Structures are given as C-alpha cells and as structure tokens.
Amino acid sequence: MICCVTGNRPEKFPFERIENDFKYISYLSCLYDAMDDLMNNGCTYYISGMARGADMDFADAVVSHKFNDNEIILEAAFPYFIDFSKSDKSLKKWEILSDCDYINFISPYYSKGCMQKRNKYMVDKADIVLAIWNGRKEGGTWNTIKYARSKGKMIRYIILNENGAEYFWSIKD
C-alpha cells in the first residue's frame, strides 16, 4: 500500500517547534505512532511533498523506519524542477533526499497551481493519506484533504492543537 502526507508548514503549527518542548514531543510521538500504524497496515511506499514542516517531518520518520525495514520505499514529489546544485535548501532536506528511493518533479518549472498539481499527484497515487493538520479549513492542506475525500481515499489525521497533537483514523467535520 502507498501512503502520502499533506500537512502544515511550521508557521501554521499552533505551537513552537522546539526540540525539548512537550507539545513538539507530543506531535513527534503521534507521527511515529502513525508510522507504526501505517506499517502494521501494510504500507511500504511513502510519498512526501518535501515542503518545510509536516512533509519533512514525515519524510524524516519514514527514513528512521527505513533503517529497520528494507522494504520501505520513499518518494520525494517536488511540485516543480529544482536544480539542487544551485539550491540553498537545508542540510536536513539534503540528508533526507540521499535516503529517497525516487525523486519526482511533477512540473518542469514553477507555475501557479503547481503545488496543487503535486498534491493531486500524491493523493491519486496513494491508498492512504496522512493529514497533519491544524484544523483550519483553508490553505493547501485543507484543499488536499477535500480532494482526498472526493476521491474516497482513506485518511488518517494528526490534529495539531495548542497542547501538541492527537492521532485519529477519521474525524467528522
């Protein structure tokens, strides 16, 4: 089975992403619990859009699990072509990219709507969508959740809140 992630960027988290803070630890715990659950339910292929925040956290969790299970595959799905030789991307992204099995550029260049095109690609390819979401019904994460629902995809949620995070199989609006 294939799982993709959609999620908020750091500035949309309802808490600070500080390494030893309880709220951040709660979130990471939910993320690793979700990974264990997904693996136990047969997911072996994971897709991350590689954006800052939830996407990168998810990719990092997949990489951590890859070291324990050689069957896991990680795909990086970028919305448009990035020339990494000219990129000043974070060291963390470079480290994760070196552990990706596939790097996919959805569009050859940046254009309006390329992020949404990437998100649709991931949802269309996935059996399960992991939504790491602050609960706000706006923006790219919300649009991706709505698209996944319209396609009848199974969605698992990590709901970000002021106390940290909670993991759900499904929620009602």
Buried (B, 14 or more C-beta within 10 A) or exposed (E): BBBBBBBBBEEBBBBEBEEEEEBBBBBBEBBBEBBEBBBEEEBEBBBBBBBBBBBBBBBBBBBBBBEEEEEBBBBBBBBBEBEEEEEEEEEEBEEBBEBBEEBBBBBEEEEEEBBBEBBBBBBEBBBBBBBBBBEEEEEBBBBBBEBBEEEEBBBBBBBBBEEBBBBEEEBEE
